[in-house]
C-alpha cells in the first residue's frame, strides 16, 4: 500500500493536522512527521544562508564595479544592487527575530554564504571567483549595518 505522504503530500499534511487536532496520536505517521518538523528548521537555516549569500553577492559586485572608472552606465545596476542589499538585510533581520536560535549559527552560515556569493558574483560579472577575496572582507556586523555599502577595492 502506498503512503499518502508519497503520493499526495498536501492531503497527507492536512490529514496529519486533523489527527493531531482530534488527539488521535496513535494514527499519526510519526516517521514522516518527524522528518517534516526537522525540515521546517532546516528551511529557516537555508533562508538565512540564501539571503546572506544574495546580500554578499551584490556587495561583491558593487565593490568590483565601483572601483572601475567607467561608471556612467552603472547607475541602474547600483540602484538595483543597493535595493537588493537592503531587502536581504531586512529579511535576514526578520528571520533572526522570528528564529533567535539561528543567531548562534551565524558563525557557521556566514563563511559558507560568502563562498557561494563569490561563485554567484563571478558568474554574473563574467569573471573567475579568484577576482574576489577568498575570505569575506567584511564582518557580519558590517554587512548588516543599515545603509552600509562596500567601498572600492583598491588592490
Buried (B, 14 or more C-beta within 10 A) or exposed (E): EEEBBEEEEEEBBEBBEEBEEEEEEEEBBEEBBEEBEEEEEEEBBEBBBBBBBBBBBBBBBBBBBBBEEEEEEBEEBBEEBBEBBBBBBEBBEEBBEEBEEBEEBBEEBBEEBBBBBBEBBBEEBEEEBEBBBEEBBBEBEEBBEEEBBBEEBEE
